[in-house]
């Protein structure tokens, strides 16, 4: 059914993650997707089919050069930015100056100068900028937030966060544009921003100083040759025989969504979603260790491994009255991908091989002089542990048909430009520390 729209929206960037936003806006009577902005017309056509499936009229197809003029011409008041991370600032700045409400996928941007520009633009225009940190809305993470804020372990003195990306999901960042640091900021910016925002939010504190070590230890041509994992192809779709022998490759043709968005579209712009993870041109790290000091005196030690045999994370909080532990083992590939009803399975999205993970999560509270106590975690429905539907409800309102009843906003509210900047500060400072071998003060990057 065609909506009687109140908000006229444009979605910038029409890749896989953008699909969630296109469908979310189409499902809400108070919003209409007026335009889709992307340099690739095949991907725009895919999203227009999503709108048609929802009973919505087709959106205008804008090239990036048409964006600024289109905002005024089409009376756009809502912009959702899901394009390549290094391009976020371009659209955020233009949209704020045009008086639009802006929702951007994380990370907010990829370098300090761009972040400073965004912060200044929000202040100058008085506009609204929200950052899609969907991990805040995961019920397990919200339960941790509530326990910490209630003083369950007293004053928090330290946090240890270990994150493992398995060799299907982790490898995926080395197949696509994220492997180029000038486009993604590396995993410290693009991916770990999830967790840096979580810890900032959990602690209710800003990071002050960061030190770290990072290297490319597993992926890339040199490591592939050293480890005997190298296969001689550039893109899997262009050399399928070589790719079949490589368990780290992805078959885009195996999934209709990936085929439409990338394989059938690559001739139009030259972007390949299925590059060799043991090839040339990788400028990001795959093994990173970071130490952060907060304004409260608390510290965080963080480690990311992007080539693990299993996927998940462990977070341990030490406090003056005890310890709180969160452990999540993610079984991403045995369940359907829940970004959309007809979306690809996690298996095909990240490579097509099921990982032998049981999955599950647990929160354990260990108070001084008391027996350990397991804390009940509410069930979440939908992708990212239930985080995505709850985030979308807070950002755009309820669907209205009752399908997202109970998907209440997360404790503490959604992320603003300040939260986006504080998460980015840790990632940028870590990258600088990797390069210099020295600790970096976040205040040297920009003022929040």
One Martini backbone bead per residue (centre of mass of N, CA, C, O) as a GRO file, in nm:
protein
  448
    1UNK     BB    1   0.095   0.036   0.024
    2UNK     BB    2   0.076   0.359  -0.019
    3UNK     BB    3   0.207   0.624   0.128
    4UNK     BB    4   0.148   0.898   0.358
    5UNK     BB    5   0.383   1.119   0.367
    6UNK     BB    6   0.610   1.318   0.575
    7UNK     BB    7   0.888   1.195   0.498
    8UNK     BB    8   1.160   1.279   0.283
    9UNK     BB    9   1.376   1.038   0.146
   10UNK     BB   10   1.729   0.943   0.132
   11UNK     BB   11   1.945   0.691   0.002
   12UNK     BB   12   2.295   0.645   0.057
   13UNK     BB   13   2.366   0.382  -0.067
   14UNK     BB   14   2.303   0.038  -0.227
   15UNK     BB   15   2.377  -0.189  -0.051
   16UNK     BB   16   2.332  -0.429   0.176
   17UNK     BB   17   2.272  -0.248   0.432
   18UNK     BB   18   2.056  -0.056   0.297
   19UNK     BB   19   1.815  -0.247   0.284
   20UNK     BB   20   1.707  -0.204   0.572
   21UNK     BB   21   1.626   0.097   0.527
   22UNK     BB   22   1.441   0.077   0.288
   23UNK     BB   23   1.237  -0.115   0.430
   24UNK     BB   24   1.179   0.057   0.682
   25UNK     BB   25   1.060   0.304   0.534
   26UNK     BB   26   0.841   0.149   0.366
   27UNK     BB   27   0.691   0.042   0.644
   28UNK     BB   28   0.636   0.357   0.695
   29UNK     BB   29   0.396   0.604   0.679
   30UNK     BB   30   0.603   0.857   0.761
   31UNK     BB   31   0.761   0.746   0.497
   32UNK     BB   32   0.964   0.828   0.196
   33UNK     BB   33   1.133   0.711  -0.082
   34UNK     BB   34   1.249   0.935  -0.323
   35UNK     BB   35   1.566   0.854  -0.315
   36UNK     BB   36   1.858   0.714  -0.485
   37UNK     BB   37   2.216   0.704  -0.408
   38UNK     BB   38   2.433   0.604  -0.681
   39UNK     BB   39   2.671   0.500  -0.923
   40UNK     BB   40   2.484   0.231  -0.942
   41UNK     BB   41   2.204   0.130  -1.118
   42UNK     BB   42   2.166  -0.168  -1.025
   43UNK     BB   43   2.132  -0.110  -0.723
   44UNK     BB   44   1.893   0.076  -0.746
   45UNK     BB   45   1.705  -0.133  -0.877
   46UNK     BB   46   1.696  -0.322  -0.636
   47UNK     BB   47   1.563  -0.112  -0.440
   48UNK     BB   48   1.312  -0.061  -0.613
   49UNK     BB   49   1.207  -0.348  -0.574
   50UNK     BB   50   1.162  -0.326  -0.273
   51UNK     BB   51   0.947  -0.106  -0.298
   52UNK     BB   52   0.752  -0.265  -0.475
   53UNK     BB   53   0.710  -0.499  -0.267
   54UNK     BB   54   0.584  -0.265  -0.061
   55UNK     BB   55   0.400  -0.063  -0.247
   56UNK     BB   56   0.597   0.141  -0.370
   57UNK     BB   57   0.727   0.383  -0.528
   58UNK     BB   58   0.962   0.484  -0.716
   59UNK     BB   59   1.275   0.603  -0.709
   60UNK     BB   60   1.502   0.814  -0.759
   61UNK     BB   61   1.800   0.844  -0.960
   62UNK     BB   62   2.112   0.920  -0.815
   63UNK     BB   63   2.391   1.074  -0.838
   64UNK     BB   64   2.629   1.219  -0.652
   65UNK     BB   65   2.611   1.498  -0.818
   66UNK     BB   66   2.283   1.524  -0.742
   67UNK     BB   67   2.237   1.561  -0.438
   68UNK     BB   68   2.224   1.862  -0.353
   69UNK     BB   69   2.004   1.955  -0.555
   70UNK     BB   70   1.788   1.739  -0.471
   71UNK     BB   71   1.714   1.830  -0.188
   72UNK     BB   72   1.562   2.086  -0.281
   73UNK     BB   73   1.385   1.987  -0.523
   74UNK     BB   74   1.252   1.740  -0.321
   75UNK     BB   75   1.220   1.810  -0.020
   76UNK     BB   76   1.428   1.700   0.175
   77UNK     BB   77   1.436   1.570   0.540
   78UNK     BB   78   1.585   1.277   0.491
   79UNK     BB   79   1.903   1.108   0.564
   80UNK     BB   80   2.066   0.806   0.453
   81UNK     BB   81   2.393   0.675   0.536
   82UNK     BB   82   2.561   0.383   0.340
   83UNK     BB   83   2.830   0.430   0.237
   84UNK     BB   84   3.134   0.478   0.203
   85UNK     BB   85   3.298   0.585   0.475
   86UNK     BB   86   3.478   0.820   0.337
   87UNK     BB   87   3.184   0.959   0.229
   88UNK     BB   88   2.997   1.053   0.460
   89UNK     BB   89   3.060   1.359   0.502
   90UNK     BB   90   2.951   1.473   0.239
   91UNK     BB   91   2.644   1.408   0.308
   92UNK     BB   92   2.617   1.520   0.591
   93UNK     BB   93   2.686   1.816   0.533
   94UNK     BB   94   2.472   1.871   0.314
   95UNK     BB   95   2.224   1.791   0.484
   96UNK     BB   96   2.256   1.989   0.718
   97UNK     BB   97   2.255   2.251   0.537
   98UNK     BB   98   1.953   2.162   0.429
   99UNK     BB   99   1.787   2.062   0.701
  100UNK     BB  100   1.842   1.767   0.764
  101UNK     BB  101   1.794   1.465   0.874
  102UNK     BB  102   2.046   1.235   1.010
  103UNK     BB  103   2.144   0.901   0.913
  104UNK     BB  104   2.425   0.697   1.008
  105UNK     BB  105   2.640   0.481   0.958
  106UNK     BB  106   2.878   0.303   1.078
  107UNK     BB  107   3.087   0.516   1.068
  108UNK     BB  108   3.076   0.850   1.055
  109UNK     BB  109   3.389   0.834   0.988
  110UNK     BB  110   3.770   0.831   0.905
  111UNK     BB  111   3.864   1.121   1.018
  112UNK     BB  112   3.945   1.403   1.196
  113UNK     BB  113   3.863   1.630   1.000
  114UNK     BB  114   3.581   1.526   0.932
  115UNK     BB  115   3.476   1.524   1.219
  116UNK     BB  116   3.509   1.826   1.277
  117UNK     BB  117   3.314   1.916   1.056
  118UNK     BB  118   3.062   1.778   1.166
  119UNK     BB  119   3.052   1.909   1.446
  120UNK     BB  120   3.032   2.199   1.335
  121UNK     BB  121   2.769   2.160   1.169
  122UNK     BB  122   2.581   2.090   1.399
  123UNK     BB  123   2.627   2.353   1.556
  124UNK     BB  124   2.553   2.556   1.329
  125UNK     BB  125   2.257   2.421   1.248
  126UNK     BB  126   2.107   2.232   1.469
  127UNK     BB  127   2.111   1.951   1.385
  128UNK     BB  128   2.039   1.606   1.317
  129UNK     BB  129   2.253   1.330   1.435
  130UNK     BB  130   2.264   0.981   1.367
  131UNK     BB  131   2.402   0.672   1.490
  132UNK     BB  132   2.415   0.317   1.395
  133UNK     BB  133   2.439   0.166   1.697
  134UNK     BB  134   2.305  -0.145   1.729
  135UNK     BB  135   2.440  -0.271   1.989
  136UNK     BB  136   2.277  -0.110   2.205
  137UNK     BB  137   1.996  -0.288   2.138
  138UNK     BB  138   2.092  -0.529   2.263
  139UNK     BB  139   1.975  -0.701   2.530
  140UNK     BB  140   2.248  -0.784   2.653
  141UNK     BB  141   2.370  -0.496   2.658
  142UNK     BB  142   2.145  -0.366   2.824
  143UNK     BB  143   2.184  -0.540   3.076
  144UNK     BB  144   2.467  -0.440   3.136
  145UNK     BB  145   2.398  -0.144   3.166
  146UNK     BB  146   2.202  -0.175   3.407
  147UNK     BB  147   2.400  -0.306   3.605
  148UNK     BB  148   2.617  -0.084   3.609
  149UNK     BB  149   2.424   0.157   3.681
  150UNK     BB  150   2.336  -0.001   3.958
  151UNK     BB  151   2.614  -0.110   4.095
  152UNK     BB  152   2.692  -0.425   4.090
  153UNK     BB  153   3.038  -0.351   4.095
  154UNK     BB  154   3.062  -0.065   4.126
  155UNK     BB  155   3.343   0.064   4.048
  156UNK     BB  156   3.495   0.094   3.747
  157UNK     BB  157   3.833  -0.011   3.653
  158UNK     BB  158   3.796  -0.248   3.424
  159UNK     BB  159   3.840  -0.370   3.076
  160UNK     BB  160   3.785  -0.673   2.884
  161UNK     BB  161   3.816  -0.716   2.517
  162UNK     BB  162   3.724  -0.995   2.314
  163UNK     BB  163   3.753  -1.045   1.952
  164UNK     BB  164   3.605  -1.278   1.713
  165UNK     BB  165   3.670  -1.346   1.377
  166UNK     BB  166   3.603  -1.548   1.144
  167UNK     BB  167   3.700  -1.710   0.832
  168UNK     BB  168   3.444  -1.572   0.703
  169UNK     BB  169   3.379  -1.292   0.818
  170UNK     BB  170   3.666  -1.179   0.838
  171UNK     BB  171   3.741  -1.218   0.535
  172UNK     BB  172   3.530  -1.016   0.413
  173UNK     BB  173   3.713  -0.752   0.467
  174UNK     BB  174   3.926  -0.874   0.233
  175UNK     BB  175   3.725  -0.862  -0.033
  176UNK     BB  176   3.670  -0.560   0.003
  177UNK     BB  177   3.691  -0.217   0.055
  178UNK     BB  178   3.788  -0.251   0.359
  179UNK     BB  179   4.101  -0.319   0.284
  180UNK     BB  180   4.106  -0.001   0.256
  181UNK     BB  181   4.193   0.248   0.467
  182UNK     BB  182   4.101   0.506   0.298
  183UNK     BB  183   3.787   0.390   0.311
  184UNK     BB  184   3.754   0.258   0.632
  185UNK     BB  185   3.999   0.273   0.862
  186UNK     BB  186   3.962   0.002   0.932
  187UNK     BB  187   3.872  -0.204   1.195
  188UNK     BB  188   3.888   0.020   1.413
  189UNK     BB  189   3.660   0.186   1.264
  190UNK     BB  190   3.444   0.010   1.120
  191UNK     BB  191   3.406  -0.227   1.353
  192UNK     BB  192   3.505  -0.144   1.653
  193UNK     BB  193   3.300   0.087   1.701
  194UNK     BB  194   3.092  -0.082   1.831
  195UNK     BB  195   3.264  -0.135   2.098
  196UNK     BB  196   3.350   0.147   2.176
  197UNK     BB  197   3.067   0.250   2.221
  198UNK     BB  198   2.983   0.050   2.433
  199UNK     BB  199   3.193   0.127   2.649
  200UNK     BB  200   3.127   0.423   2.670
  201UNK     BB  201   2.830   0.365   2.753
  202UNK     BB  202   2.874   0.182   2.995
  203UNK     BB  203   3.063   0.402   3.148
  204UNK     BB  204   3.004   0.707   3.092
  205UNK     BB  205   3.272   0.773   2.911
  206UNK     BB  206   3.573   0.918   2.806
  207UNK     BB  207   3.837   0.899   2.611
  208UNK     BB  208   4.199   0.985   2.637
  209UNK     BB  209   4.393   0.722   2.589
  210UNK     BB  210   4.604   0.552   2.332
  211UNK     BB  211   4.728   0.213   2.276
  212UNK     BB  212   4.903   0.016   2.009
  213UNK     BB  213   4.887  -0.291   1.815
  214UNK     BB  214   4.935  -0.365   1.455
  215UNK     BB  215   4.865  -0.628   1.202
  216UNK     BB  216   4.943  -0.833   0.920
  217UNK     BB  217   4.919  -1.191   0.985
  218UNK     BB  218   4.730  -1.348   0.748
  219UNK     BB  219   4.665  -1.175   0.528
  220UNK     BB  220   4.775  -1.165   0.218
  221UNK     BB  221   5.029  -1.249   0.016
  222UNK     BB  222   5.263  -1.308   0.211
  223UNK     BB  223   5.101  -1.491   0.406
  224UNK     BB  224   4.991  -1.691   0.200
  225UNK     BB  225   5.272  -1.798   0.116
  226UNK     BB  226   5.379  -1.876   0.399
  227UNK     BB  227   5.104  -2.067   0.464
  228UNK     BB  228   4.984  -2.200   0.191
  229UNK     BB  229   4.705  -2.012   0.084
  230UNK     BB  230   4.764  -1.932  -0.193
  231UNK     BB  231   4.578  -1.799  -0.472
  232UNK     BB  232   4.570  -1.737  -0.834
  233UNK     BB  233   4.364  -1.466  -0.792
  234UNK     BB  234   4.154  -1.183  -0.788
  235UNK     BB  235   3.858  -1.289  -0.874
  236UNK     BB  236   3.631  -1.533  -0.841
  237UNK     BB  237   3.444  -1.477  -1.097
  238UNK     BB  238   3.707  -1.479  -1.305
  239UNK     BB  239   3.822  -1.764  -1.140
  240UNK     BB  240   3.656  -2.035  -1.048
  241UNK     BB  241   3.867  -2.261  -1.030
  242UNK     BB  242   4.052  -2.127  -0.820
  243UNK     BB  243   3.831  -2.061  -0.606
  244UNK     BB  244   3.739  -2.355  -0.536
  245UNK     BB  245   4.025  -2.408  -0.379
  246UNK     BB  246   3.915  -2.167  -0.189
  247UNK     BB  247   3.778  -2.129   0.132
  248UNK     BB  248   3.801  -1.791   0.119
  249UNK     BB  249   3.589  -1.770  -0.077
  250UNK     BB  250   3.323  -1.630  -0.287
  251UNK     BB  251   2.985  -1.698  -0.411
  252UNK     BB  252   2.776  -1.479  -0.559
  253UNK     BB  253   2.585  -1.676  -0.729
  254UNK     BB  254   2.450  -1.829  -0.470
  255UNK     BB  255   2.310  -1.540  -0.429
  256UNK     BB  256   2.070  -1.323  -0.530
  257UNK     BB  257   2.158  -1.064  -0.386
  258UNK     BB  258   2.464  -1.063  -0.450
  259UNK     BB  259   2.428  -1.084  -0.751
  260UNK     BB  260   2.271  -0.817  -0.795
  261UNK     BB  261   2.459  -0.611  -0.635
  262UNK     BB  262   2.748  -0.726  -0.773
  263UNK     BB  263   2.787  -0.920  -1.012
  264UNK     BB  264   2.576  -0.761  -1.209
  265UNK     BB  265   2.737  -0.466  -1.138
  266UNK     BB  266   3.057  -0.464  -1.200
  267UNK     BB  267   3.059  -0.347  -1.502
  268UNK     BB  268   2.976  -0.041  -1.417
  269UNK     BB  269   3.235   0.013  -1.180
  270UNK     BB  270   3.456  -0.224  -1.092
  271UNK     BB  271   3.333  -0.364  -0.845
  272UNK     BB  272   3.468  -0.611  -0.616
  273UNK     BB  273   3.337  -0.860  -0.375
  274UNK     BB  274   3.568  -1.116  -0.463
  275UNK     BB  275   3.842  -1.100  -0.342
  276UNK     BB  276   4.158  -1.183  -0.261
  277UNK     BB  277   4.281  -1.235   0.064
  278UNK     BB  278   4.581  -1.318  -0.080
  279UNK     BB  279   4.640  -1.038  -0.192
  280UNK     BB  280   4.669  -0.734  -0.305
  281UNK     BB  281   4.604  -0.416  -0.136
  282UNK     BB  282   4.637  -0.451   0.173
  283UNK     BB  283   4.598  -0.190   0.453
  284UNK     BB  284   4.503  -0.367   0.684
  285UNK     BB  285   4.434  -0.517   0.977
  286UNK     BB  286   4.401  -0.851   1.173
  287UNK     BB  287   4.577  -0.763   1.440
  288UNK     BB  288   4.467  -0.619   1.762
  289UNK     BB  289   4.600  -0.402   2.025
  290UNK     BB  290   4.437  -0.223   2.301
  291UNK     BB  291   4.477   0.078   2.509
  292UNK     BB  292   4.253   0.241   2.747
  293UNK     BB  293   4.189   0.566   2.885
  294UNK     BB  294   3.978   0.716   3.113
  295UNK     BB  295   3.841   0.984   3.285
  296UNK     BB  296   3.786   0.784   3.546
  297UNK     BB  297   4.049   0.563   3.523
  298UNK     BB  298   3.967   0.362   3.347
  299UNK     BB  299   4.029   0.058   3.164
  300UNK     BB  300   4.108  -0.082   2.831
  301UNK     BB  301   4.127  -0.402   2.685
  302UNK     BB  302   4.187  -0.485   2.331
  303UNK     BB  303   4.098  -0.763   2.102
  304UNK     BB  304   4.154  -0.845   1.750
  305UNK     BB  305   4.049  -1.130   1.552
  306UNK     BB  306   4.018  -1.213   1.186
  307UNK     BB  307   4.111  -1.557   1.220
  308UNK     BB  308   3.901  -1.737   1.358
  309UNK     BB  309   3.733  -2.042   1.442
  310UNK     BB  310   3.550  -1.835   1.602
  311UNK     BB  311   3.255  -1.645   1.702
  312UNK     BB  312   3.302  -1.361   1.923
  313UNK     BB  313   3.270  -1.245   2.277
  314UNK     BB  314   3.452  -1.094   2.557
  315UNK     BB  315   3.344  -0.936   2.870
  316UNK     BB  316   3.526  -0.772   3.139
  317UNK     BB  317   3.439  -0.646   3.464
  318UNK     BB  318   3.596  -0.443   3.702
  319UNK     BB  319   3.531  -0.387   4.055
  320UNK     BB  320   3.480  -0.287   4.391
  321UNK     BB  321   3.233  -0.538   4.400
  322UNK     BB  322   3.342  -0.693   4.132
  323UNK     BB  323   3.217  -0.900   3.852
  324UNK     BB  324   3.153  -0.884   3.492
  325UNK     BB  325   3.024  -1.125   3.245
  326UNK     BB  326   3.047  -1.152   2.883
  327UNK     BB  327   2.924  -1.411   2.656
  328UNK     BB  328   2.958  -1.456   2.293
  329UNK     BB  329   2.832  -1.698   2.064
  330UNK     BB  330   2.825  -1.704   1.714
  331UNK     BB  331   2.564  -1.836   1.486
  332UNK     BB  332   2.551  -1.710   1.176
  333UNK     BB  333   2.514  -1.967   0.955
  334UNK     BB  334   2.249  -2.142   1.053
  335UNK     BB  335   2.092  -1.880   1.005
  336UNK     BB  336   1.904  -1.655   0.896
  337UNK     BB  337   1.911  -1.359   0.758
  338UNK     BB  338   1.738  -1.072   0.927
  339UNK     BB  339   1.723  -0.808   0.745
  340UNK     BB  340   1.523  -0.993   0.572
  341UNK     BB  341   1.295  -1.212   0.461
  342UNK     BB  342   1.479  -1.255   0.171
  343UNK     BB  343   1.748  -1.299   0.271
  344UNK     BB  344   2.044  -1.406   0.318
  345UNK     BB  345   2.242  -1.606   0.443
  346UNK     BB  346   2.516  -1.601   0.630
  347UNK     BB  347   2.666  -1.804   0.460
  348UNK     BB  348   2.642  -1.660   0.180
  349UNK     BB  349   2.735  -1.377   0.260
  350UNK     BB  350   3.035  -1.509   0.380
  351UNK     BB  351   3.070  -1.813   0.190
  352UNK     BB  352   2.887  -2.101   0.248
  353UNK     BB  353   3.005  -2.203   0.533
  354UNK     BB  354   2.954  -2.383   0.800
  355UNK     BB  355   2.987  -2.333   1.136
  356UNK     BB  356   3.083  -2.502   1.444
  357UNK     BB  357   2.845  -2.338   1.625
  358UNK     BB  358   2.627  -2.316   1.891
  359UNK     BB  359   2.592  -2.078   2.048
  360UNK     BB  360   2.546  -1.798   2.267
  361UNK     BB  361   2.473  -1.654   2.604
  362UNK     BB  362   2.637  -1.481   2.895
  363UNK     BB  363   2.575  -1.366   3.234
  364UNK     BB  364   2.812  -1.292   3.501
  365UNK     BB  365   2.790  -1.246   3.853
  366UNK     BB  366   3.071  -1.136   4.073
  367UNK     BB  367   3.056  -1.092   4.395
  368UNK     BB  368   3.173  -1.016   4.677
  369UNK     BB  369   3.118  -1.291   4.886
  370UNK     BB  370   2.975  -1.439   4.640
  371UNK     BB  371   2.803  -1.620   4.442
  372UNK     BB  372   2.762  -1.687   4.138
  373UNK     BB  373   2.544  -1.515   3.887
  374UNK     BB  374   2.304  -1.567   3.658
  375UNK     BB  375   2.175  -1.366   3.399
  376UNK     BB  376   1.902  -1.277   3.252
  377UNK     BB  377   1.816  -1.274   2.898
  378UNK     BB  378   1.657  -1.125   2.676
  379UNK     BB  379   1.496  -1.171   2.392
  380UNK     BB  380   1.584  -1.132   2.052
  381UNK     BB  381   1.455  -0.992   1.747
  382UNK     BB  382   1.666  -1.029   1.500
  383UNK     BB  383   1.922  -0.867   1.407
  384UNK     BB  384   2.174  -0.835   1.618
  385UNK     BB  385   2.008  -0.959   1.866
  386UNK     BB  386   1.771  -0.726   1.809
  387UNK     BB  387   1.892  -0.440   1.736
  388UNK     BB  388   1.770  -0.340   1.467
  389UNK     BB  389   1.463  -0.308   1.531
  390UNK     BB  390   1.507  -0.113   1.772
  391UNK     BB  391   1.653   0.108   1.619
  392UNK     BB  392   1.436   0.164   1.402
  393UNK     BB  393   1.217   0.250   1.600
  394UNK     BB  394   1.369   0.496   1.712
  395UNK     BB  395   1.435   0.644   1.440
  396UNK     BB  396   1.118   0.590   1.282
  397UNK     BB  397   0.936   0.419   1.431
  398UNK     BB  398   0.674   0.239   1.408
  399UNK     BB  399   0.515   0.040   1.183
  400UNK     BB  400   0.188  -0.033   1.288
  401UNK     BB  401   0.130  -0.372   1.287
  402UNK     BB  402   0.287  -0.507   1.555
  403UNK     BB  403   0.572  -0.647   1.473
  404UNK     BB  404   0.738  -0.436   1.695
  405UNK     BB  405   0.647  -0.519   1.954
  406UNK     BB  406   0.876  -0.452   2.221
  407UNK     BB  407   1.079  -0.266   2.051
  408UNK     BB  408   1.242  -0.089   2.241
  409UNK     BB  409   1.430   0.135   2.337
  410UNK     BB  410   1.725   0.193   2.452
  411UNK     BB  411   1.916   0.246   2.697
  412UNK     BB  412   2.016   0.589   2.689
  413UNK     BB  413   1.979   0.602   2.399
  414UNK     BB  414   2.092   0.730   2.123
  415UNK     BB  415   2.325   0.814   1.885
  416UNK     BB  416   2.538   1.073   1.836
  417UNK     BB  417   2.792   1.268   1.729
  418UNK     BB  418   2.949   1.229   1.990
  419UNK     BB  419   2.954   0.921   1.989
  420UNK     BB  420   3.087   0.893   1.714
  421UNK     BB  421   3.350   1.043   1.798
  422UNK     BB  422   3.441   0.863   2.041
  423UNK     BB  423   3.471   0.603   1.883
  424UNK     BB  424   3.665   0.715   1.666
  425UNK     BB  425   3.898   0.803   1.853
  426UNK     BB  426   4.002   0.521   1.913
  427UNK     BB  427   4.060   0.423   1.625
  428UNK     BB  428   4.250   0.656   1.538
  429UNK     BB  429   4.453   0.631   1.772
  430UNK     BB  430   4.533   0.342   1.710
  431UNK     BB  431   4.644   0.390   1.426
  432UNK     BB  432   4.860   0.592   1.516
  433UNK     BB  433   5.004   0.398   1.714
  434UNK     BB  434   5.084   0.185   1.509
  435UNK     BB  435   5.272   0.390   1.346
  436UNK     BB  436   5.446   0.518   1.610
  437UNK     BB  437   5.450   0.372   1.908
  438UNK     BB  438   5.247   0.577   2.049
  439UNK     BB  439   5.068   0.749   2.244
  440UNK     BB  440   4.722   0.884   2.225
  441UNK     BB  441   4.545   1.171   2.239
  442UNK     BB  442   4.222   1.251   2.172
  443UNK     BB  443   4.256   1.570   2.185
  444UNK     BB  444   4.449   1.566   1.919
  445UNK     BB  445   4.215   1.527   1.706
  446UNK     BB  446   3.954   1.646   1.868
  447UNK     BB  447   3.666   1.828   1.970
  448UNK     BB  448   3.375   1.729   2.177
   0.00000   0.00000   0.00000
